[in-house]
């Protein structure tokens, strides 16, 4: 795992395909903090996972010196605070800028990620198309968020360097590309959202992104399996 300063005992419980887990990996790599990664079988969850996250029983869970931290956005903020001397800060120092970053991170979660998950569970093509439409609307609004957070520079949400919102959105980059391959469209369309389209390419070139993002071909196959599994379940219930 990632190099860097002494983090004490640091263990990440995750699953390779989870965009939420990828957020945490990105934060750890950007900070240069060493950690042990434990891949979980989500159909046969380990006793450690169940004991560390008894409420939701989900990944990611970061265990720092025996203490579990749960939920990806909370974990990323924890990493930023607990290892403040390592790497650049992910959240801005200015209270207003920090609030703006948290707003857009919450927006991504509520208006982009949540509908995306419902796309996989859609029972009909019409339902899937409706959720996809919501995602495109959210992306257009997020274009304004990138402009606001970057102060018009459009490089990263953190400005000239990667910040908290970049990490939150960046966890899903491989699956954005996978979605484009499967649908033949562009979620971050250069004609409609040029800043985000440029951000997508720029983010993918980061060393941290290259180290932890899923292989796009593998993400495509995984996504196709999810679609097929959902279609089979829907057919069985009709």
Backbone torsions as a table, in degrees:
resi	resn	phi	psi	omega
1	UNK	NA	-176.7	-171.5
2	UNK	-59.0	145.8	178.5
3	UNK	-78.9	-166.3	174.6
4	UNK	116.4	-171.1	-169.1
5	UNK	-71.5	171.7	-178.5
6	UNK	-67.2	120.6	-177.7
7	UNK	-109.2	3.7	-170.4
8	UNK	72.0	-156.9	178.4
9	UNK	-83.2	114.1	-175.6
10	UNK	-130.1	119.7	-176.2
11	UNK	-131.8	133.4	178.5
12	UNK	-113.3	121.2	174.5
13	UNK	-93.8	125.6	-175.3
14	UNK	-153.7	-174.2	174.8
15	UNK	-139.0	135.9	-170.2
16	UNK	-56.0	-33.6	-173.8
17	UNK	-88.8	-4.9	-175.9
18	UNK	-78.9	119.7	175.4
19	UNK	-64.7	-28.8	178.6
20	UNK	-67.3	-41.8	177.1
21	UNK	-65.2	-39.4	180.0
22	UNK	-60.7	-36.1	175.9
23	UNK	-55.9	-46.5	-177.4
24	UNK	-66.3	-42.9	177.3
25	UNK	-58.9	-42.9	179.0
26	UNK	-59.5	-47.0	-179.5
27	UNK	-61.0	-43.2	-179.6
28	UNK	-65.1	-41.2	179.2
29	UNK	-69.3	-40.6	178.3
30	UNK	-62.8	-34.3	178.1
31	UNK	-81.2	-16.2	-178.2
32	UNK	71.2	33.9	-176.7
33	UNK	-99.1	132.0	179.6
34	UNK	-77.9	143.3	179.4
35	UNK	-156.0	161.6	174.2
36	UNK	-100.3	131.4	179.3
37	UNK	-104.1	133.1	178.9
38	UNK	-121.3	114.3	178.6
39	UNK	-78.1	127.5	-178.8
40	UNK	-99.6	141.9	168.5
41	UNK	-90.1	106.9	-172.3
42	UNK	-72.6	-10.2	174.1
43	UNK	-93.3	-7.9	177.5
44	UNK	-147.2	71.7	-171.0
45	UNK	-66.1	141.3	-176.7
46	UNK	-71.4	157.7	175.7
47	UNK	-61.2	-34.2	179.9
48	UNK	-64.2	-43.2	178.5
49	UNK	-64.3	-46.7	-177.8
50	UNK	-63.8	-35.3	178.6
51	UNK	-76.1	-31.9	-176.4
52	UNK	-82.1	-27.4	179.7
53	UNK	-135.7	66.8	-173.9
54	UNK	-69.6	-19.2	-178.4
55	UNK	-78.3	-56.6	-175.4
56	UNK	-98.8	-23.4	179.3
57	UNK	57.0	37.3	-176.9
58	UNK	-124.9	164.1	170.9
59	UNK	-100.1	155.9	5.5
60	UNK	-85.9	154.8	166.7
61	UNK	-131.8	128.5	174.2
62	UNK	-103.8	126.9	179.2
63	UNK	-111.3	114.6	-177.1
64	UNK	-115.0	112.5	-177.5
65	UNK	51.7	40.9	176.1
66	UNK	88.0	-6.6	-177.8
67	UNK	-102.8	120.8	-178.1
68	UNK	-81.1	141.4	172.1
69	UNK	-123.1	133.4	-171.8
70	UNK	-122.2	159.2	178.8
71	UNK	76.2	125.1	-168.1
72	UNK	-59.0	-45.9	-177.8
73	UNK	-66.0	-38.5	177.7
74	UNK	-65.3	-40.2	179.9
75	UNK	-64.1	-44.2	-179.6
76	UNK	-61.3	-43.0	177.7
77	UNK	-64.6	-38.0	178.1
78	UNK	-62.0	-45.6	179.6
79	UNK	-59.0	-42.9	-178.8
80	UNK	-62.0	-38.4	-178.1
81	UNK	-82.0	-43.3	-175.4
82	UNK	-69.9	-28.7	-179.1
83	UNK	-120.5	49.1	-175.8
84	UNK	-63.5	-23.8	-179.9
85	UNK	-85.6	-3.5	-178.3
86	UNK	-107.1	124.1	177.3
87	UNK	65.1	-175.4	178.5
88	UNK	-78.3	151.8	175.1
89	UNK	-67.7	140.5	178.2
90	UNK	-85.7	-39.4	176.9
91	UNK	-93.1	141.5	-179.9
92	UNK	-64.0	155.1	177.2
93	UNK	-76.5	-33.3	-178.7
94	UNK	-69.5	128.6	-176.2
95	UNK	-58.2	-38.8	-179.5
96	UNK	-69.2	-44.5	178.9
97	UNK	-63.6	-35.1	177.3
98	UNK	-65.1	-41.4	178.3
99	UNK	-64.5	-40.0	178.8
100	UNK	-62.9	-43.9	179.2
101	UNK	-61.6	-43.2	179.9
102	UNK	-66.1	-35.1	177.4
103	UNK	-60.4	-49.1	-176.0
104	UNK	-71.5	-30.8	174.7
105	UNK	-64.4	-42.9	177.5
106	UNK	-65.5	-36.9	178.3
107	UNK	-61.6	-45.1	178.6
108	UNK	-58.3	-43.6	-178.5
109	UNK	-63.8	-47.0	-172.4
110	UNK	-80.3	-39.5	-169.8
111	UNK	-104.7	-14.5	179.9
112	UNK	-117.2	-53.0	-176.7
113	UNK	-68.9	-45.3	-177.7
114	UNK	-60.4	-48.2	175.4
115	UNK	-63.1	-34.2	-180.0
116	UNK	-60.9	-43.9	178.4
117	UNK	-63.8	-32.6	179.8
118	UNK	-74.0	-23.2	175.3
119	UNK	-57.9	-41.3	-177.6
120	UNK	-70.1	-24.9	-176.4
121	UNK	-98.7	0.9	-177.6
122	UNK	-60.6	138.1	-177.3
123	UNK	-87.8	-20.7	-180.0
124	UNK	-135.5	162.4	177.0
125	UNK	-64.3	-34.4	178.8
126	UNK	-64.5	-42.0	178.5
127	UNK	-65.9	-41.5	178.9
128	UNK	-62.8	-41.5	179.7
129	UNK	-64.0	-36.3	179.9
130	UNK	-65.5	-42.1	178.2
131	UNK	-68.5	-37.0	177.4
132	UNK	-63.4	-38.7	178.6
133	UNK	-61.7	-40.5	177.1
134	UNK	-61.4	-38.5	178.7
135	UNK	-63.8	-43.0	179.6
136	UNK	-64.3	-37.4	176.4
137	UNK	-63.4	-42.7	179.8
138	UNK	-63.8	-39.8	-179.8
139	UNK	-64.1	-39.5	179.1
140	UNK	-63.1	-39.2	176.5
141	UNK	-68.6	-36.1	-179.1
142	UNK	-66.3	-26.8	174.3
143	UNK	-56.2	-42.3	176.6
144	UNK	-67.1	-33.5	177.5
145	UNK	-64.5	-40.3	177.9
146	UNK	-64.8	-41.0	178.7
147	UNK	-64.0	-40.8	179.9
148	UNK	-67.0	-50.9	-175.1
149	UNK	-66.9	-34.2	-177.8
150	UNK	-88.6	3.2	-178.3
151	UNK	56.3	41.1	175.0
152	UNK	84.8	-7.7	-177.5
153	UNK	-75.2	-34.5	177.3
154	UNK	74.5	7.5	-179.2
155	UNK	-72.3	-68.3	177.4
156	UNK	-136.0	163.1	175.3
157	UNK	-62.4	-26.8	177.3
158	UNK	-83.7	5.4	-178.7
159	UNK	98.3	-122.1	178.2
160	UNK	-77.5	-20.4	-178.8
161	UNK	-124.7	166.4	-177.4
162	UNK	-69.6	136.5	179.4
163	UNK	-125.9	-170.3	-175.1
164	UNK	-57.6	-46.3	-177.3
165	UNK	-66.9	-35.9	176.2
166	UNK	-59.1	-42.1	-179.5
167	UNK	-66.2	-43.5	-179.7
168	UNK	-62.0	-46.2	178.9
169	UNK	-74.9	-36.2	-174.7
170	UNK	-64.7	-24.0	178.3
171	UNK	-58.9	-24.2	-177.0
172	UNK	-102.1	8.7	-173.1
173	UNK	-58.3	-44.2	-178.8
174	UNK	-61.9	-35.5	-178.9
175	UNK	-81.0	-20.9	168.9
176	UNK	-63.9	-46.5	177.9
177	UNK	-64.2	-39.6	179.3
178	UNK	-63.4	-41.9	178.1
179	UNK	-60.2	-41.4	179.5
180	UNK	-63.2	-40.1	179.6
181	UNK	-64.5	-44.3	-175.5
182	UNK	-71.9	-41.8	-174.8
183	UNK	-89.8	-19.7	-176.5
184	UNK	78.1	4.4	178.3
185	UNK	-108.1	-171.9	178.4
186	UNK	-129.1	116.1	177.3
187	UNK	-67.7	-41.9	174.6
188	UNK	-104.6	85.3	-173.0
189	UNK	-83.7	124.9	-178.3
190	UNK	-60.3	-28.0	180.0
191	UNK	-74.5	-34.9	-176.4
192	UNK	-99.3	-36.6	-178.5
193	UNK	-132.3	72.9	-174.4
194	UNK	-63.2	-35.8	-179.6
195	UNK	-65.4	-43.4	179.8
196	UNK	-69.0	-36.1	177.8
197	UNK	-62.6	-41.7	177.3
198	UNK	-69.1	-38.9	178.5
199	UNK	-59.4	-41.3	-177.4
200	UNK	-58.6	-46.4	178.8
201	UNK	-68.7	-41.9	-178.8
202	UNK	-64.5	-41.5	-178.7
203	UNK	-65.1	-41.2	-178.4
204	UNK	-64.0	-18.6	180.0
205	UNK	-88.4	-7.0	178.6
206	UNK	-65.6	144.5	178.2
207	UNK	-58.8	-41.9	-179.6
208	UNK	-63.4	-39.7	179.5
209	UNK	-65.8	-44.1	179.3
210	UNK	-62.1	-30.9	-177.3
211	UNK	-74.9	-31.5	-169.4
212	UNK	-122.4	-19.9	-177.6
213	UNK	-65.9	144.6	179.3
214	UNK	-66.0	149.2	171.1
215	UNK	-61.5	131.0	-174.2
216	UNK	-63.6	-40.6	179.2
217	UNK	-60.9	-40.2	178.4
218	UNK	-67.7	-37.0	177.5
219	UNK	-65.3	-37.4	177.7
220	UNK	-62.3	-48.3	-179.2
221	UNK	-63.1	-40.4	179.3
222	UNK	-63.9	-42.3	179.5
223	UNK	-64.1	-41.6	178.3
224	UNK	-61.9	-37.8	177.9
225	UNK	-63.7	-42.0	178.6
226	UNK	-61.8	-44.6	178.3
227	UNK	-60.8	-45.8	-177.9
228	UNK	-65.3	-40.7	-179.8
229	UNK	-64.3	-41.2	179.7
230	UNK	-67.2	-39.7	179.1
231	UNK	-63.4	-39.7	179.4
232	UNK	-66.3	-40.4	178.8
233	UNK	-65.3	-42.0	179.8
234	UNK	-63.3	-43.8	179.6
235	UNK	-63.6	-38.4	-177.9
236	UNK	-67.9	-28.0	-177.3
237	UNK	-89.1	-5.8	-179.4
238	UNK	-99.7	NA	NA
